[in-house]
Structures are given as C-alpha cells and as structure tokens.
Amino acid sequence: MTEMNSLEEWLAHAERLHARPIDMGLERVRAVASRMGLRIEAPVITVAGTNGKGSTCAMLEAILLRAGFRAGVYTSPHLVDFEERCRVLGQPIDASELIAGFACVERARGETTLTYFEFTTLAILEALSRAGLDVIVLEVGLGGRLDAVNIVDADCAIITSIDIDHAELLGDTREQIGREKAGILRTGRPAVVSDPQPPQSVIDHAREIGADLWLLGHDFRYTGDRQQWNWQGRERRYAGLAYPALRGANQLANASGALAALEALRPRLPVTAQAVRSGLALVELPGRFQVLPGQPALVLDVAHNPHAVAALVANLDAMGFYPTTHAVFGAMADKDLAPMLERLDPLVDRWYFTDLPTARAASAGALQALWQGLTRRQDAIAQGFADPQQALAAARGAAEPADRIVVLGSFYTVGGVLEHGLASVKPGPTGQPTSR
C-alpha cells in the first residue's frame, strides 16, 4: 500500500478507487465494515430525507451537547473543508483521526472497490466509534435503503421532507423516493416522520416491518405565533419556545422531528427542557438560509432542488422589500433546473451564473441559456462567471446598500464564496467586503 500521510492524499486516493461516483448497494461496504470489525456501541440516530436533514442533525447535536452528552455527528457534503463532515463535541474532527480511519478502511478493503462516499463514510464511522461518544447522529447521504450509512442499525430514524431529487437513482415519484428513504427504519424502533404530508409508502413500510411510527400531526405536533411556538409529543410538551436560531418557516417541522426523536429515546438520552431551549436558541448551520448582517443584505442557502428553492423563495418574500435582488447561482447539471429558475424568476432582478469546480456541474453558459429560454422578465439581466467568488464580487460591485444578494444552489456555490472564511464575504458598514 502506498503510504499516504495527509488528508488530501487520502481523499484523492478515495476518488480513484471506483469507476463510478455513485454505486448504490450495501454488499461491498458491509463486507469491508465486517473485515474492519466496525462496532458502534453508542445510541445512533439516522436522518434521511430530501431537505431538512442537515438542520435536523444540527438541532439534535445542539440539544444533546447542552444536555451534557458527548455527541458526534456525520453530515455531508461539506462547504469548505472535508473535516466539516464529522463533528465531535461540536467541533470538526481532527484530520489525524480521519487519517487513522482511512488507513483502517484501506487495510480491510483488499480488492474491494469503494466509491468516494463509501470509503469516507466507513472512515468517519470508524473514527466516531473510537471517540468515546454517548450518542451519534448520522445524516443519510443520498437515499436510504441502499445508502452506505444504512449499514448501521439506528436506534431511532428520522425522515424529513421528501420531494423529487436524484430521480435517476431513487425514482421519479414521491412514493418511490419515500420507499427508498424508509429503508433506514428498523423493526421495533422509533421511526419519526417530520414531513407533514409523507408519502404513503413511508407509512406502509413502517407498519409492514413493525417500526414504532411517530407521525407529525398525530404523535407529535407544533403550534406557534409571531413570538414563540409550542411542541407536544406523546407524553412531553414544551410551551413558549423561542424560534430556532436557524431561520425559515420550514425549521419548525425539522425541530419538531428532532424533539420527537429525543422523546422516543428519553429512557437512554434524557434531556432537560433547558437543554431544549438553549440548544434550539444557539444552533448554527452555515448555508441554510443564513442571513449575514450588513449592507447589502447577503443570504447564503444551499437550496439545490425545486422543493428547497420553493422554501427559500417563501423565506425571501418574508424578509420584506429590497429594491433589487441579485442572485449568484451555480448547480449540478443533473438537477431539475428549470422549475428552480422559474420559482426564482419573479424575485431575481440580476443573475450571476457561475461555473463550479466539478464535472457534474452545469456551466454558467448553460444555466444562462436555460434562464433566457424561460424567463418572463423583460427587465432582468444575467452574466456568467468562472467561479462563485468572481460572481459574488460582481454582484457586490453592482449592488446598492439597500439591495439584497442571494448566493444559492450547490454546496460548491456557497462553499466557493466561503472558501476564505466569513470575513471575506461579510459586508462592512458601507456595503464593501471587510478586509482580510
């Protein structure tokens, strides 16, 4: 085995191992995990869905940490640094721990080929298994039933909102996609569904296997006014909660699912009302309707499918009036791009389409051509750029202090503007970027 000493070398190695970037199935990854002797002793919560997974994981993490538990989290993808994918006690894992995990996977792999996601997932699970944790939260990567994370038998599973995405792999209806997501459920264990209108396939599968089904609106619910919100589960309730620090109307459904999971696991992971309140009030997650202070207003959102874009548009509408909205947009070519652009079209006055550093991405030119073919706006204009930072710089140069800039689409788009840290994108009092 060629000796690799840095995280960058291991990640490059992982990218070369398999002929295809995605190869759905658990046989290979399960075989390698068995040879590794991978054992996770801590309670595990897995989170699947189309949108809201990262937010739900972040809320669980924040509450559990404030309840005094040693919590670890695995999410994907990352915005800037790979280490963001694994947090231990609220902090990105040290690269040396990941390197040890990669070496363990490589020793056990033999001739078995693994995709980048499978290889890195096994390495992170191995690192988490060594971290002496009380609880582990795992975000499911793409689907559910055949996703590498599903080799772990979770003590509780959460399914967030479900919509059409990755149709070529998961199916082109919500019922088909729901069935794939429901593959993370386990017999006799809590199955929390925070989608207010879940596909019937999710409910049917939970009942078929005898999972302990928790449905939003039936087993748990929430209400709220402009000042506060309330949550009620099967036995517990919280009144007068401050709204979660993560912005957006959809976050109450995500928070409700997190609270239902914590009630379901209460015998093993008891949390106090104060931990719930402080966790939700202090939770952070970059790139999810993240509004940075200053002028012009700057919004970062990794909305990269029609359902997420619809939620973003609703949240942008709720922000109030801005004379001009500028949008920096880059996305993968295999996404359902036309409905996303159609949703945004009435709201965006100036577009800054951008190339992204991956072969999967649609080019700025292709995005601009698609927009030109569907826009109903005679007054809107568009340009193309080589990378997100150039696109954002152009938007800043054109924007007035009272305007709004929205950076959205792929994780590569938002990560591209965050590459040099928040200080490089946060506007100063005059609307100009702060010096670094």
N, C-alpha and C positions, 0 to 999 in steps of 0.2 A: 504494500500500500504506500503510495506517495505520501510523504509527510506533509501535512498542512498545519500551519501554526496560527493562522489568522482567521477571523470570522469571514472575511471577504473571500479567502481561498476556499473555505468550506461551502459557502453559498454558490460560488462559481462551479465547484465540483457537483453540487446537488442539481444545478441547472443542466448538466451534461449527461446525467445518468439515464434518462428515459427518452424514447423517441418522440413521445407526445407530452405536452404540458399538462394535460388532464387525461387520466385513465381511470374511470370510475370502477370501483370494486375494492373489496376488503381482503381478498385472499393473500396478496403479496404483502401488504402492510401488516396484516395479522400474523403471518408467518415470521416476519422479521421481528415483530414485537415479542413473539414467543421465544425466539432464539436469544433475544436481549434479556429475557427474564423480567420484562417490564411489569411492575406491580404498583398500583396506586392504592394506598390504604386510606387516604382522606376521603370524606364525602365529596362527591362530584355533582355539579350542576352543569348540564349542557344546554346551550341556547341555539336554536335553529330558527329560520325564517327568512323572508326576503328583505325586509327592512326592520330596523329597531333592535337588531342583535347586539351591536356594539354598545348602544345606550343601555340596554338591559344589563349587560355584563358589567358596565361601569357602575351602575346603581347598586347592583349586588355587591360588588367589590367595596364600594364606599361604605355601605351599611355594615358589612361584615367586619371591615377593618375597625370601624368605630365601636363595634360591639366587642372588640378585643381579640378577634380571631386572626390567626396567621393565614392570610388568604393569598392565593396565587391565581392568575388569570392568563388565559391564552386567547388572543384575538387575531384576526387577520383581515385584510393585509395591513401593512404599516404605511405611515405617511412619509417619514423621512428615514429613520434608522430601523434596521431589522429588529433590534432589541426591544422596540416598542411592542412587538407581538407577544411578549411574555413579561408579565409584571409579578414581582414577588414583594409582598408587604407594601404595595402601592408604588414601587419603583421598577423601572425597566431592569431586567435581569442583566447581570454582568456577562460580558462576552465570553469570559473564560468558562462560565458554567455551560453556555451553549456549545462551545468548542468541545468540552468533555462529552456532551450529549451527542454531537455529531460523530465523534470518534467511536462512541459506543454503538451507534447505528451502523457505521461502516464496518466495524468488526463482525457484527451479526449478519450483515446483508449478504455476504457471499456473492453469488452470481445473480441474485435477485435485483431487478431494476426497480427503482422507485422514482416517482415524479418528485419535482421540487417540493410540492406541498406535502407529499407523504414523508419524504426524508426529513424535512424541517419539523413537521408535526411530531414524528417519533422522537427527534432530538429534544424538542421542548417538553414533551411528556416525560422523557427520562430525566430532564433537569428538574421539572416540578416534583417528580417522585422522590428526589434526593433533598428537597428543600425543607423538610420537616413542617409541612403545612397542616392546618386544621381543616381547610376547605379549598377546593379547586373549582374554578368556573371556566368552562371551555366553550368558546364560540365555534359552531359548526361552520366549516368553510363555504361549501357551495350548495350541497343538497341536504342529505340527512342519512338515508338508508345506506348509501354507498360511500359516504364521506369518511376520510381517514380517522376523524375524531370519533366516529361511531364504533371503533374497536373498544372504547371504554364503556362499560355498563354504568350509566349515570344513576345516581340515587334520586335525582329529580331532573326532569326535562321540561324546558320551556319552548314553546313555539310562538313566535311573534307574528307580525302581519305577514300575509302571504299574497304575492302577486306574481305576474308573469315576468320571469327573468331566467336566463340560461335555458331557454325553451328547447334548444337543440339537445340538451342533456337531460332535462328534468320533465319535459312535456310542455305542451302549449296551452294548457288549461289550468285554472287554479285547482281543480280536483286532482289532476295528475301530479302537479307540483306538491300539493298537500300530502298526497300519499307518500311521496319521497321524503318530505320533511318528517312525517310521522314515523319514519323508520328509526328515529332516535328514542322512541318511547319504549318502556320496559314493563313487563308484566308485574302487577302488584305495586308499582312505584308511581309517585306523583307525576302527572302529565298536565302541565299548566299551559293553557292556550289563551294568549292575550290578544289575539285577533278578534275584534268584536263580531265579525261575520266569517267564521272559519269555514273552509271547505268541508263538506260532509264527509269526505274521505278521511280527514283527520279524526273526526269523532268516531266514525265507524271502526277505524283501525284501533283506536284506543280501547274501544269496547270489545273488539274481537280478541285482543290479547290480554284483557283484564287489567289494564292500567287504571290508576286512581285519577280519573279525569276531573280537572278543575277548569271550568269554562267561565270566561269573562261574561258578566251579566247573569250568571246562575250561581256559581260557587264563590265568586268574588265580584265586587263592583266598586265604582267610584262615582262621586258627585263633586261639583265644585262651583264656585262663583268667581268673581273677579279678584278676590283677595286670597282665597285659600281653597283647599279641597279636602275631601274625606274619603276614607277607604274602609271597606268592610269585607272580611273573609268569612270562612265557615264559623270561626269562633272568636277571632280577634277583630278589632276595629281601631282605626286611628282617625281622630277628628281634628280639624283646624290645622292641617298640614300646610306648610309653606310650599309653593310650587317648586318643583325640582329646578336645580341650577341649570340643567340642560334645557334650552329654550325650544319652544314649539308645542303646538296643541297635541301632537301625537305622543308626547312624552308621558302623559298621564296613563295611557294604556301600557306603555313599557314599564313604568313604575309600578303599576298595579300587578303586572305579571311577576315582577321581582318580589313584591310583598307577598303574593300568594305562594311563591316557591319557599320563601322564608317561613311562612306559617306551616306549610306542609312538612318542612324539615325541622320545625321547632324542637321536637324532642332531642335532636342531635346538635342543633345550632341555635340555641335560644338567643334572641336579640331583644334589646330593650326598646321602648318607644323613643327614648332619647337618641339611641343609635340610628333609628329610622329617620328621625327628624334631622339630625346633623348630617347623616350620610347623604340624604337627598338634597340638602341645602348646599353641600360643599362639593358634590360630584363634578368632575371635569372630564370632558372628552373632546379633544380638538377635532375640528372639521365637521361637527354635526350642528348645523345652524348656529355656528359660532360667530357672534357679532362683536367685532373689535371696536373699542372706543376711539373717538376722534372724528375728524372730518377730512374727506368724505367718509360716510359710513362704509365699513368693509365687512362683508358677510362671507364666511367660508362654509361650504356644505358639499359633502361627498355624494350628493344625490346623483345616481347613475342609472336609474331606470324610471319608467313613467310614473309609478306609484310614489317613489321618493320625490320626484320633481313636482308632482301634484301637491304633496305635503309642503315642499319648500315654497311653492307659489302662494299657498294659503298663509304660510308664516310671513312671507314678504309683504303680502297685502295687509297683514295685521300691523306691520311696522309703521304705517302712516304714509304721508305724501313725500315724495322726493322728485325734484324737477326732472332728473334724468337718471335712469338706471343703466349702468354699464355691466356687461357680463363677460367674464373670462371663462371660456368653455372648452374643455377637451374631454374626449370619451373614447371608449373602445368601439371598434367597428362592428362588433357582433351584438351591440346593444340595440334596443328598439328606439332608434334615434329620432325618427320623425315625430312620434307623439310627445317626446320630451321637448323638442323645439317648438311644436305647436302650443304646448302649455305655456311656455315661456314667452312666446311671441308677443302677446299683448303688453307684457310687462317690461320688456327689454328694449331700450332705445338705441344702444350701441353695443355691437358684438365684437369680441376679441377672441377669435377661434385660434386654438393652439395645437401644434404637433405635440406628441408625447414620446418619451424615450422607450417605446416598446413596439414590436412588430404588430401587436394586436390592435393598436390604436388607429382610429380614423385620422386621416391627415387634416390639417387646418383647412386646406383647399376643398377637401371632400365635404367637410362639415359646412363650410360657407356655401358651397353649391347646393347642398340639401336645403339649407335655410332659405336660400334665394328662391328655390322652387316651391316653397310652401308659405312664405311669409305673406301676410295681408297688410303689412305696414309699408306705406309709401315714404315715411319719414325716417325709418330706421336705417342704420348703416353698419357695415361689417368690414373687418380686416382679418388677415391671417398672420400668425407669428410662429417662430421656430420653437419656442418653449414658453412655459407659463410665466416665468419671470419677465420676459420681454413683453408678453401680453399685459401683465399687470402694470408694468412701467408705462406702457402706452395708455392704459386706462387712467392711471393717476395723472398723466400729463394732460388728458382731455377733461377730466372731471373737475367740476366746481366744488367748493366746500360743502354745499348743501346737497350734492348728489349722493348716489349710492353705487358701490361696486360690489358685485356678487361674483365670487370665484367658485365654480361648481363643476361637477362631473366626476371623472375618475379620481381615485386616490392619488394617481400620478399628477393630476392637475393641482389639487390642494397641496399635496406634498411638495410639488415643484415650487410653489410660492413660499412654502415654509422651510425650504431647504437650509436657509441660513438663520433660522430662528424667527420668533415672533417680532423681534426688534427690527428685522429687515422689512416687515410688511406693515407694521403698526403705524398709522399716520400720526404725525406730530400735530401740534395745535393749529398750524396753518394749512394742514392737508397734505404736507410733504412727508415722505418717509423719514423716519428718525435715523440719524447717522448711526453707523455701527462701529 
